[in-house]
Amino acid sequence: MERKDNIKILILGGYGSVGYETAKILLKQTKAKILIAGRNLDKAKSASEKLSKYQNTENVIGISIDTSN
C-alpha cells in the first residue's frame, strides 16, 4: 500500500473487535490519521489511546458519532 501523509480513515465501531483490529492493521501499513468513532466517546478515546501506545503514534483520535441522527 502506498504511504500518503494526508489520508484520514474513519472507522465506525472502531472500539469493537473487528474495528480495533482493522485500525491496528491500517496503522502498521499506512501513515493515515485514524478516527475511531462510535456512540460511546469514552470507549472511542480508550481505544485510540491503546492504539496510539501500541503503534507509538499520535495519528489516532477517538470521536463520538451517532449515525442514527
Beta strands, then each sheet from edge to edge (+ up, - down):
strand 1: 8-12
strand 2: 33-38
strand 3: 60-64
sheet 1: 1+ 2+ 3+
end
